[in-house]
């Protein structure tokens, strides 16, 4: 391109930072002189973006936590609106709907084109939110196959680009059954999740150990959560379980994983690791979510398959004994384990196609050319 574009990317949390970093790499391969400004994390910065604010300061979970941090978020939004007003040629929001949908609407008013990558799961909240995002964007690149038709029905320009987790740089081959060992505990990527979900997983680990002495456990640590946060909970429970800084390796090597609902459920399934989905939030956040969310399952794998292939233990049903009992069924070589693994084997094909982040980089180029 004859001129050097300025692109603003806003991703907001760890999974978005991971996928946005791959996109930044692709954009800079095509146009090394492009200037990319980002609200993101370490990965986006390492890929070559200039950070205007780091996501670590905004890792909150649930309605009440967001309300408690409203002043901080207002300052962030004001800063990003200022960036949009000062010579941005393209805005690429990545998931993170609360902030990014508002910023998208503001960018549209300014005449800045908007390419939404990894559409927020507005389909879980009803048709009104789908139309809201449609009014705020120029194009959407979706990563779940069923999302394309949802947006097409509303007349919103959309393209399915495949899920980034099935791209080569994300997805090593699953390990063999003989290489797998023990049970992985993955309580989430936010501090609030460690405090609420790790105690439940430790209770399940204790239940499993009582019935199967010698079972090995390992906690997969998320890089955005300090080590002492895990150690604090372990000390309270009087348990000594190793903590691995490579949560992805834990997902690949374990015979089964107990995992907080989120993108990790999809990663675990792509590694063909049997899993149990667990989630707990505050009572008020749960009541609000149940009033708003329109779908039956919350686990991403179950949403994609449109059934309950993975057991879910949410809120009051997230009882250590029930979780531990289901995990014991999946550790052994039996029909329950084989059926789940066989279902998981089809996931890579289901989520492939579309060109991935390379295609998103192409779309961004197309939109920049059109703007000029």
N, C-alpha and C positions, 0 to 999 in steps of 0.2 A: 504494500500500500504506500502511496506517495507521502502521506502524513502519518504521524505516530499517534495512535488513539490512546485515550485514557479510559480505563474500565474500572468500575467500582464493584467489588464482590462483597457480599455480606452473608456469613454462614452461621454465626451464633453459637454453635456447640461442636463437640468433639467429632461426631460422625460427619457433620458438614465440612469441618476443617479438613478431614481426611479426603473427602471427595473433591472439595474445591482445590486442594493442592494439586491433584492430578490434572484438573482442568487448567490451572495456572501454567503447569508444565507444558501442556499441549498448546495453549495460546502463545506462549513465549517461543516455542519451537517454530511456529508459523510466522510470528512477528516479534523477533527479539527486542525490538525497540518500543514495543507497547509498554505503557505505564499502567501497572495494576495496583490499585489501592484497595485495601481490604479491612473489614472487621472480621478477624479470624484468629487463628492460633499459630502455634509454632510451625506446623507443617506448611501452611500457606506462606508464611514468612520465608521458610527455607526454600520453597519453590520459586521465590522471586518477587512476591508481593510486598508492598509497603503497608505495614499495619498502622491504622489510625487508632485502633483500640483492640485489646486482647480479649478473647472469649472467656478466659479464666475468671474474669471479674463478674461475669454474668451467668454463671452456671447455677441457676436456681430451678426448682422443680415445683410445680403445682401453683394454683391460683393464689393462695395466701402468700407464698414466698415471693411471687412476682409483685403483688400489692405492697409487700414490705419493702421492696427495692424500687418502687416506682420512680423516685427522684433520680436514682442512678440511671435507670433506663431512659428517662426523659432527657437527661444530659447526653446520653449516647445517641439518641435519635436526633437531637438538635445538631450534634457534630456531624452525623452522616448526611443530614439534609443540607448542611453547609457544603459538604464535599460535592453533593449532587448539583448544587447551584454554581459550582466553580469549574466548569469545563469538562464534565464527564460525558463521554460519547456513548457509553453503554453501561447499564446496570444489570448485574447478574446476582439476584438473590438465590440463596441455596437453603431450602427448607425453612425452618425457624419462622413460623407463620406470623406470630404476634407482631413482631417488629417489621419483618420483611414485606408483609402485605401492605402495611401503612406506607413504608418507604417506596414500594412499587407504585402506589397511587400518587404519591408526591412526585416521583420521577416522571410519570406520564403527564402530569399537569405542566411540568417544566419542558416537555418535549423530548425527554431522554428515553430512548427505547429500552424496554425491559424484557430480558430473557430469563424466565424463572426455571432454574435447574433443580431437579428433585422437588417436585411439587409437594407442598405440605399436604398432609392427609386430610384435606378438607372434606373428602367424600365420607369420612367418618362422622362429620358434624352436620351433614345435610346439604341440600341443594343450594340453600341461600349462601353458604360460604363458597361454593363452587362459582356461583355467579359473581360474588364479590372479588374473587381472585381474577376472574375473567375480565372484569372492568379495569383491573390494575396492571395488566401485562400486555405485551405484544405477541410473545410466543412462550410456550411452555415445553420443556423437555422432561418427560416423565420416565421413571425407571421401573415401574410395575406394569405388566402388560395390560391389566384390566383398566388402568387409569386413562389410557388413550381414548377409549370409547366414551367414558364418562364426560370428558371435556369436549369431545366432538359433538355429543348430543346437545351441548349448550352453545355450539358454534364458536368455540374458543380455539385459536390456532395452536395445535399440539402435535408433538412427535414423540413416539416411543423410541428411546435410545438404548435400552437395555440397562440392566442393573450394574453399577460399577464393581460390585463384589465378584462378578464373574469375569472381569478383565484379568489378563495374565499377570499384571503386577500385583494383584490382590490375592489370587487364589492358587496357592500351591496344591499339589495333589494330596488327597486324603491319605493318612497313614493306614497301614494294614491293621487288621484286627489284632494280630499278634503283637503289634507295637503299642497298642493302647493299654493304659493302666490307670486305675483309680477313678475318682470322681472330681471334676472341676467345679469350683464355686465361683460364679461371676455375678456379683451383686449390683453392678451398674457402673455408670460413669459420673455420677454426681454425689457430692458429700451426703446429701439427704438420703440417697438410696443406700449408701453404705450403712448409715445409722439405722434405717428402717428394715432393710432387706437382709443384710449380712447376719444379724442375730437369728433370723428365721432359717437361713441356710445352715448356720452352725448347729441349730437345734435339730435340723434334719440329718446333719452329719453325725451327731451324737446318736440319734435313733438308728441310723444305718450301722454304726460301729457296734452298738449293743447286740445287733442281730447278725452282724458279719464282722467279727473282730479281725483286725489286720487290714481292713479297707484303707487305702491311702487317699488322702484329700490334698488338694492344692487350691489356693485362692488366686484367681487371675486379677492382678491389679491394673486399674485403668491409669494411664500416665497423668491425667489431670487431677487425680485424688492423692493427697499426701499419704505416705506409707504409715505414718503414725495413726491415721484415722482407722485403718484396718487393725493395727496392733492394739489400739484402745479397746475395740470390741472384743478381740481375742482375749485380752487380759481380763475383761469383765466376765467372760465365759469360762476362764481358766483352761483354755484350749491352746494347744501348740500346733498350728497348721502352717506349713510353709506358704510364703507369698511369692508368686512369680510375677516379675515385671512385664512379662510377655503374655498378655491375656490370650492373644491369638494362638500361641503355641499350646496353651492350656486347653483351648477348645479343640485343637487338632489331635492332641495326644490322649485325651481322657476317654474312658469307656462310656461315660455319660457326664452330662453337665447339668447343674442346677443354675438357671440363668435368669436375670432380671429381664422383663419384657423390654424390647428395643431392638436395635440393629444387630446386637450380638446373637439374638435367636436365629437370625438369618445366616450369619456367619457360621454358627455351629452346625446348622442344617447343611450348608454347602460343604462342610468338612465331613458330612455324613456321621456326625456324632449324635447319638440319642440324647434328647434333652427334655427337661421339665421347666416350664415357664412359671416364674414367681413374680408377684408384684404387690407392694404395699405403699400407700400414701396416707396422708392424714385423713381423718374421717370427713372433715368438711370438703377437702379437695375431691375425695371419692364421691360424695353425694352430688357435688356440682358436675363432675365428669359424667356420672350416670344419667343426669338429666340432659346433658348435651350430646353425648356420643350415641350414634345411631346404629352401631354394628355390634354383633354378638361376641366375637372373639377380639382379643387385643394383641395376641402374639402375631408378629408379622408373617411367620410361616403359615399359621392357621388362616390368616386373611388371604394369603396367596392361594392356598389350596381350597379355601372356602369350606373347611371342615375342622374338626378337632384332632388332627393327627398328633399334635403335641399337647399333653395335658397342661392345663392352666390352673394355677392356684392363686387367686386374686383376692386381696383384702382379707375378709374374715375367713375365707377358705384356705388362706396361706398359713396352714398349721404344720409345724415340723413333722409330726407323725404321718400325716397324709402325704406330704411331699416325700419323706424318706421311704415310705412304703412303695410309692410309684417308682422312685429311683431304683429300688431293689429289683423291681420287675424288669428294668431296662439294662441292668448291669450284666445279667446272665445271657448266655446264648439261648434265646427262646423266641417264640413266635412274635411277642410284643416288640422285641428289639429288631428282629428281621423285617417286620412290616414297616416300622418307622424308617429304618435305613433304606429300604427299597423305595419308599416314597421320596426320601431326600435325594436319591440318585437322579431323579428326574428334574430337580430344581435348576441345575445349571442350564439345561436346555430351555426350560420355561423362561428363564431370565436373560437368555442370550439374545443376540441380534440387535441391530440398531446402531452399531458403531461406537457406543460408549462415549467416553469423554472426548475422543477424537471428533466424533460427530457434533458434540456440543460446541467444540472449538470452531468447527466449520460453520455452524449456525451463527455463532457470534461474529465471524468474519462477514457472512452474508448480510447481517443486520448492520454492521459498520459500513459496508459498501453502500447499502441502501441509504443510510443516513447522510453519506457524503454525496 
